[in-house]
Structure formats: structure tokens, C-alpha cells
Amino acid sequence: MCSSYPKENVTTALLLAAGTGSRLFPLTQKAPKCLTMVNGVSILERLISNLNQQGFTRLVVVTGHLENHIRHFLGNQVGDIKIEYIFSPLYKTTNNIYSLWMARKVINEPFLLLESDLVFDGTLLADMRRPDRIAAAKMKTWMNGTYVTIDKSQQVKAFFAGNADCLGEIKYKTVNIYSLSRASWRRVVNVLEKRILDGKVNDYYETVFAEMIADGSLSLEFVSFDSKPWYEIDTVEDLDEAEKLFLEDEYEDIQEYAPTQSDVLLNASNSLWERIGALNGSK
């Protein structure tokens, strides 16, 4: 479906960070999932650095579980990115479809949609700066969850649940990073409204995307994430695997964009923030 809006670069990001991260307990008992440390650097810190380096200027964060930690961590601006927050009061009893719906009145421009449990090489975002795209990678044995199939023009043909059969076609695992144009977002919001009014607050937003791809009201261009490392962290086992891919010394320049309110995270017991506090005290 063609959009009446120009294909301008995306400079706004929406981060869904309301969940309790129950599968990462006890790491998420005193800090939200996005503040989980991966070799000494939190998921959120890596994300902020990546967004800054790719020229994003606005970040909207949907919060829930221990939301004050995220607010204190980021403040109102990091680098060139202005930060805004939406608190989801029903975060314990709803899923990411509800978190996405919460952003309907705040975002009216093209944006990048991300989940708060992803670590990835920041250069991969360069090809996601254009609207109406989906990040995906060829399915491997360790991957599970939603996948898509792609046509010859690199457009998504269909979404599938992890155990569904796509009749021999190549499977591409969704990375849970999407870019949406204003026109696409408005159509998505209309479908979200219907789902929420029907009480389907525990669905995944992928069910909305799948429905819209099927009826032709949404088009998403495939962007491959196969060239650089990425990982979705849901469990302690996932964290172990991610730490094999993302080493602390690869992010030595991350402090350029790091938040300064490190003292609020001392109870999260991470040595990185102790080092940041020491550096700040020496200035």
C-alpha cells in the first residue's frame, strides 16, 4: 500500500519497556529488564548509544515494572535524544499490544519500534531509518517465536507462529524492530483500538501486523540482520549467549552517551555504575 507521505528518515524511536521480565528473575527483582547488564553494560545503555550514533532525536519509553529506575537512568535527555515517558498502569496484566496502544496519542510521526530486551550491533539500525521496514534474520536452530516469509521484492508475505509450517519457504526470524510511516501507524492504531476494545489486551502486536499484512493494509520491507550480531534476552541462558557476542571492550565509547544519574542504580549491583560514579566524582 502506497503512502501519501514522503519517505523521510525516521528520527523518533518507541521503546516498549513495561514488562516484568519474569523469566530473568531474580535479575529483574530490583531493576527492570532493560537495565540487565551484558558484560558490564546494560541493554538500555547500549540502545541509547546506538540511537544517538544513528541520529535519532526523540525517544518515547513505555514503562511499567520499576519504571522509576528507567526515568532516573535516562532523565529527560541523553546526548541529542529527548526522552519522554508513558506509564502503563496495567503492565502486570497486559502484553505488548497494550504497550503499543498506549503510544497512540503521543506519536504522530514515522518511528522505530523496539523491544527492551534486545542487544545488537548499532550499525544494523542504519537500514531501519526508512519507514515501513522490518528487521529479520534467517532462522537458526536456537531461534523461536514469530517468523516471516519474504517475496521476491523483499516485502513480507506473511507472519507465522513459531510452530507453524510455511510450506518449505525460507523462514526469517523477527528481531522485534520495526519502522512505521505515519500512514501505516494510523492504520495500525485503528486495528489496535478494535483489539483493545474487544479485551484482547494479552495479545502480541505481531498479531495485528500479521492481520494487516494478510489483508494488504500494511506493507513491510525486509531488512536483513544477518551481517552483524544481535540477541534477544528473555532468560538467564539467553544472557549467557549474548555475553559471548557482546564484549565490554567493544563499547568503550559508550560513555559519550551514558546517563549521569548513576547513584539511583547502586542497588542493582553492577560494577559499571560504580565506575561511572567514580569518574563523575573525579571531575
N, C-alpha and C positions, 0 to 999 in steps of 0.2 A: 504494500500500500504506500503510495507516494505521500509525502508531507508537503504542506504549503509553506513550511518554514525553511529557511536556508540551513544548510548543514554546517553550522558554526561549531567551533571547538567547544567541548564540554569543559567548564571550569568549576562546576559545583559537584560535590560528592555527598551521598547519603549513606551513612553507616548505621546498620542495624545492630545494636549492642544491648538489647534489653534482656536477653535470656539469662537463666541462672547458671548455665554451664554445668549441669548436674553430673555429666559423665566425666568431668575433670575434677570432681570433688576428691580430696579436700583442698586442692589448689584454689578453687573458686569459693571457698568458705569465707574468706576475708577480703577478696578482691574479685572484681568482675573478670570474665573470661578474657577480654581483650587486653588485660594487664598481666596475663600469663607470660612468664619470662621464657624466651627461646635463646639459650646460650647467652644469658646476661642482658638481653634487650627485649623489651616487651613487644607483643604483637602490635599494640596501638602505636608505640613509638616508631616502629618500622613503617607502619602505614602512613603516619603523618609525614615522615621523611620522604617517602615515595611520592605522596601527593604534592608536597612542596616542590620537589625536583621536577615534577611534570607540569607545573604551572597552575595548579588548582588554587582558587582564591576563596572558596566557601565550602565549609563542611557542616552538614546537619547530622547530629547524632541522636538516634532514638535510644533512650536509656530506660533502664528498669532496675535490675538487680544491682544493689550497691552503687546506684547512679552517682552519688556524691563523690566517689573515688574518681570517676571519669571527669566530672566537672572540675575537680581540684587539679587533676593531672593536666588537663588541656587549657583550662581557663577560657578566655574569650578570643584569643588569637595565638597562633603558633606560626612563626615565620610570616609568610604572606597570606596565610589562611585564617579567615574569620570563622569562629566556631559558634554554632547555635545548637540548642538542645530541645528535644521533645521528650517529656517523660511519659511513659506508658504505664498507667496505674494498674493495668490488668496483666502485667508481664508474666505473672506466675501461672495464669490460666489461659493464655493465648499463645499463638505461634507467630512466625514471621509475617504471615499475611496481615495480621493486625498491626504489627510494627510499620509495615509499608503503608498501610491505610492511614496511619497516624500522620504521615507526612504530606497528605493530600492538600492541605491548606497553606503549607509553608513553602513548598517548592512549585514554582511556575515556570521553570526554565529547563533546558536539557540538563541531565545529570547522570552521574555514575553511581550505580547501586553496588554496595559491597557488604559482605558479611564480616563480623568482627572476629572470626576465628581463622583468618587466612594470613599466611606468610608467603611472600612471593618476591621475585626479583623485580625491582621497581621499574626497570626498563620495559617490562611487559605491558605497562599501562599506556605506553606511547600510542599503540594502535587502538586503544579504547577511548581516545579523546574525541572520536567522532560518534555522533548519536546512532542509536538503533543497532548496537552490536552486542555480541555475547562472547565471553571468554570460555574456551573449552579445550580439552586435550584428549588425545586418543586414550581409550580405556585401557588400563593395565590391571593386572591381577589383584592389586591391593586396593583398587578403587571400588566404591559402591555408591549407591544413591542415583539421582537423576542423571540421565544422559540424553543426547540428542543425535539425530541424523542430519546430514548436510546434503544439499543438492549440488549440481554442477556449477551453479553460480555462487556457491559459498553462502547460501541462505539456509537457515534452519528449516527442515522439513517437518519435524515432529519431536515432541518430548516423550520420554519413556521413563517409567519407574525402573528401579534397579533390577528387578527380576523379570521384566517384560522382554519379549523377543521382537527384534526389529527385522526379522527375516533375512539374515545374512548381511545386512548393511553394516558399514563401519560405524562403531559407537564412539561418541565423543562425550567425555565426562564434563558436566557443567562445573565451572570453577566458582560459581556464585558471584561473578562480577558481570554486570550488565550496564550498557549505556542506553538511555532513552531520550528521544526527541520530545519536544513539548507536545506535539500532536499525539505521539504514541502514549505519553504519560497520561494525557487527558482520557484517552480511550481505556487505558489500564485502570484509572481511577473509577470510571463508570462500572467496570466489572467488579472491582474491589468493593464498591458500595453495595452491589447486589449480594455479594458473598457475605459481607458483614451483616447486612440486614436479615439474611437467611440464617444467621447464627453460626456460620462456618468460620469461627474465629481461630480454630485449631488447625486449619489448612496451612499448606505452604503456598507462598505466592507463585511458585512454579506451576501450580495447577491452573492459575489464571493465565500465565504465559502460554501454557500448553493449549488451553481452550482457544486463546486468541490466535495462535499460530494455525491451529486447525481450521478456524473459520475465516482466516485471511485478514483479520483486523489488526494483526501485528506482524511485522517482518523484522528479523534479526539477522545480521550478517555475522558469520563465523570469524572469530579471531583466535588463532592457534596460540596456546600457552605451552607448546611442546618444547620450545627452544631454550627456555630457562627454567630454573626450579621454582616450584610452588608447592604448598601443602595446606590441607585443611585440618585443623587441630580440634578434634572432638574428645579424644581420650588421652590418657597418660601414654599409651602406646604410640598414638599419633605424635605426641610431643617428642618422644624419643626419636622417632623417624625424622621429624622436622629438624631436630638439632644436628642430625647428620648432614643436612643440606645447607643450613644457615649458620655460619660461624660468626662469632662476635667480631673478629678482626676484619670481617668483610664490611662492617658497618662503623668503621672508625670515624667517618664524617657525620654520623647521625646526630651528634650533639649540636650541629648547626641549627637544627630544627626542634631540639628537645625542649619540652616544657620546663619551667623553672620551679614549680611548686612541689619539689621532691619530698618535703617533710611530711606531707599527708599520707605517703605510701610506706612509711617506715614499718608499719605493722604488717605489710605484705611480705616482709623478709626477703628483700632482694638486694644483692650487693651493689648492683648498678646504681641504685638511687643513693646508697651510702657514698659512692664515689662522686655522684653529682653534687651531693650536699657538701662534700669536702672541697670540690672545685669552686662552688659558689662562695664558700666561706673564705677562700684564699684570694678572692677578687677584691 
